[in-house]
Amino acid sequence: MGCPNNCVFCDQRAISGRVHFDEKDAIRLMEESVRTLEGTGRCAEIAFFGGSFTGIDRTLMIRLLDAAEAFVGHGVSGIRMSTRPDYINAEIIEILKNYTVSQVELGIQSMSDRVLECSKRGHTAEDTRRAVKLLRDNSFSVVGQMMVGLPKSSAEDEVFTARQICAMGCDGARIYPTVVFKRTELEAMAESASYVPLTVEEAALRCADVLEVFEENGTECLRIGLCDSENLHSEEKYHSGPAHPAMGELVRGELWRKRICACLEKRGEKNTPAVIEIPYGAASAVAGQKKRNRREYEKLCGSKVIIRESSALCGTEFRVYDIQEADEVCI
């Protein structure tokens, strides 16, 4: 709902799995969800995702915000929503300020006007800058959603978009490799070979470069890749493209590989076993899918490597040093 635009990549019904919207049903679902929090001591947010919330009928939008606001303080800490940059204006800001809106997510997709035009996005990069400024000037937290592998988009365009998301002051980001859905213009483009979707490997490499920008700038990446669901992989809806169920793990593994290999190359010592010390919980990503990264580390070392988790490290920190004892245990 709320988006009359027809971007080449979008079949919103395929992504959300919903065709019909019922206001009473939405409010009932809110009530049922909030009841699951009773007695748990946990708090949650109510999120209006899956469409352009600020583009729906104003009266309906306000009724839904009123319904959500009634739960704030009763197991709900705030309200968040997703929308388009061109659906943020002074009028919308004044409405949102009446509610406990904790965060607004913007479908930025790209900061290249060429890419936006090729995708028939319907807004410009300047619309995005204006929307982010309006939201931040009014103390709203902003998350920038971007896509990798759009028509005519290059790896350089995507790194530029990530840098712009950071420079505009967004508090977080989401990275979505472009997936081709059936019944979209992108499907016709893929069928005619005027668009070639990224492979999973290509998407992981390009997303890793983008993720590196966010990590270097302290911008939290909330998600990489669309949510894995039957809708994504059903023959009825999915056509082609990098819809991997563990895309985030692949991308983080690629970024670890890039950083650790650079360190091993500088180390320059061949046929010398090494210990790669990493934060707790990072071993799987560091080793890579089917231990592909580990094999590359060992090739650079000319010997085995030991991947060891350590409580002394956190985030993206790691250390590489020579093995000291023969009885070390590999992870």
N, C-alpha and C positions, 0 to 999 in steps of 0.2 A: 504493500500500500504506500501511497504518498509519493510515488515516483513515476511520472508520465514519460520519463526519458527512456530511450531504448539503446543502451550501451551495447556494443557488439558482443561483449562477453557474457551478458547477463540474461539468465532465465531465473528470476527471483523465486518462482514457484519450485523449481528443481532444487534450489539451495535450501529454502526454508521448509519445503515439504508441505506447505499450507497454500491452499487455493482460496478458501473462503474464510473471512474473518467475522467473528461474532463478539460484539462488545461484552455482552453478559457472560459469555464463555471465558473471555479474557479476565474479567474481574473474579469469576469463580476460581479460575486457575491461580490467581494471585492469592486468594483466601486459602486455598488448599495448600499451596506451597508454604505460606507463612505459618500455617498450623504445624507443619513438620518441624519447625524450629522451637516450638513450645517445650520448655523444660530442658532444652539442650544447652542453654547458655550461649548459643551461637547467634551471630548476627549476619544478615545478608543484604543484598541490594536487589531492587526490582529493576530489570533491564528491558527496554523496548528495542530489541535488535531485529535484524532480518529485513529491514526496509528503511525508508527515510522518514523517521518519526515526525520531524518538524514539518514535513511536507503533506501530512494527512489533513483532512478537514479540521479546521481550528476548533470547532465545538467538540468534536470527538477527541482531539488531542487533549483538550482541557479536562474533559470528563475522565479520561484515562489517568491523567496526572493527578486529579483530585482523588481518584480511587487508590492510586499508589501512595499518595501522601498520607492517607488515613492510616497506613501501616507503619509509617516512620515513627520510630520510638517503641514499636511493638514487635521487635524481632527484625526490623528493617532499618538500616542505617542511612539509606539514601536511594536515589533514582539515577539511572544512567540510560543513555540512548545512543543509537547510531543514526547518522543523517548525512546529507551531502553538503559541501561547502556553500553552494548557492542557495541552500534552504536555511541559512543563518542570516538574520538581519536584525535591526533594532527592535522591531515588533516582537520577534521570537525571543530575543534576549529578555525583554520586559516580562514576557509570560513565564519564562523559565525561572526568573528571579523570584517568583512567588512560591517556588517549590524547593525541596531539598534535593536539588540536582547535583550529584557528586561528580559526574563526569559526562562529557559529550565526546563521542567518537565520530570522526569525520572520514568519509570515504575519499581520501585525497587521490589515491591510485598512482598519480604521477605529477611531478612538478615541471614536466616538459609539455608546452602547449602543442607541440607536434604530435606527441604520443596521445594526449587527451583528444585532439581532433581526430586522429586515426581510429581511436576507440569510440568515437561519437559520444564522448562523455557529457558534453553539454555545458561545461563550465571551463574556466581558464585557471592557470596557476595563480593569477592575481586574485581571483575569487577566493581561492584557498587562503592566501595571505590575509585577505580582509576578514574572512570568517574566523580564523585563528586569533587574530588581533582583537576582534570584537569579544570573543569568548574569554580570552585571557584578561582583557581590560576590565571585564566584569567578574573576575575571580573564579571562572569555571576551569576545572581541570580538563585538558584536551588530550585525546589519543588520536594519532594519525595512522590511518590504515593505508597501506600502499601495496601495489601489485608488481610482480616481477614477470617479465616475459610477455608484456602487452604488445600488440602490433606496432612495429617500427621502433620499439624500445630497445636500447642497448644497455649493456652492463654499466656504462658510464652514466646514462640517464638515471638508472636506478640508484647508483651511489649518490648522484646529485640530489635526487628526491629525498633520500635518507638524510643527507646533510641539511637540506632545507627544513625537514621536519624537526630536526634538532635545533636549527638556528631560529625557527619560529617560536621555540619554547614549549613544544609539546611535551607532556609529562610521560607519555608512553607511545608505543607503536605496535602495529601488527603487520606481518609480512605474509602476503598471499601469492604464491606462484599461480600463474594463470592456467586455469583448467578449462577445457573446451566442453561446454554442455550442448546437448542436442537442442534443436529448435532455437538456436541463436544464430546471429549473423556470423559469429566466429566459426561455427561449424561449417557454414558454406564456404568461408574463406579457407578453412583447413582442407575441405574437400577439393577445392580448386588449386590448392598449393600456394595460394597467395599469402597464407599464414602458415608457419610451421611451428607447432607447439614445442616448448622445451622438453627435453628428456628429464627424467628424475635427476640424473647426474648433473646436467647443465643447470637445472633449477637449484640444486643444493649448492653448487659453486657460486652462483650469482646471489643467492640469498645469504650465503656466508659473508660475502663482501659487504652486503647491506647491514647484516647483523653486527659486523665489526665496527661500522660507523656508529651504530646505536650504543654499543658497549663503550667505545672510546669517549662518547659524549655523555655517558651516564643516563641514557634514555632507556627505560625499561621496555623490553620486548615482551608483550603479553602472549603472543601466539605466532607460530610460523605454520602456515598451511591451513586449509579449510578443515573443519571438524570432520573426522572420519565417520561416515554413516552409510547406511544402505543407499540413501539417495545419491551419494557421490559415486558409488561403484555399480549401480544398477544399469543394465543394458538399456533401459528405457531412457535414462537421463545422461549418463556419462558417454562422451565421445572419445576424448583423448587428452593427453597432457599429464603433468606430474601430480597426480592425486595419490601420493604415497601416504599410508596410514601413520608413518613415523617420520614425517618430513622434518619436524623440529629436531629430532635426534640426529637425522642425517646432516642437517645444516650445522648444528653445533659440533658434530664430529668433524665436519669439513674445516670448520674454523680452528678447532684444536689441531688438526693435522697441519694446516697452513702455518700456525705459530710454532709448533714443536719442530717441524721439519726445518724451518728457517733457523731455529736455534741449533739443531743438530748439524746443519750445513756450516754454520759459523764455528762450531766446535771442532770440525775438521779432523777428528781422530777416527781412524778406520780400524776395524777388527778389535774394537774395545767395547766390551759390554757396558751398558749405561742404565742408570735408574732414572725414570721419569716420575717425579713426585708431583701429585695433583691433589686438588681438594676432594673430600669425601663425596661420593655420589657421582663423580665424573668419569669413572673407569670405563664404562660402556661407551660413552661418546668418544673418549680419547682413543680407545682401541679401534673404534670404527665398526661399521656394519661388517659382519663376518670377519672381523679382525683385519680388515683391509689396511687401516692406518698403521697398526702394529707392524705389518709386513714392510711397509714403507720406511718406518723408523729403523727396523733391523737392516734393511738394505743400505740405508745411509750410514749406519754404524758398522756394517760388515759383521755384525754379531747380534746376540740376543739383547733384548731390552726388558727391563722389569718395570711394570707400571704399578706404582705404589700410592695409595691414598693416604693423605696426611691431614690431621686436624689443624696443623699449623698454617695451612693454605686455605684460601677462600676465593670465590668468584672465578676469575680466569687466570689466577696465579698458577705457576708451575716452576719446577726446578729440574735441571738435568745435571747429573754428576756421575762420575765413574763408579762402577760397582766395587764394593770393598770386600764383601764376603761371598764365598762360593755357595753358601747354603741359603741365599736369599730365596724367598718364595714368590713366584709369579702370580699376579692376579689374573 
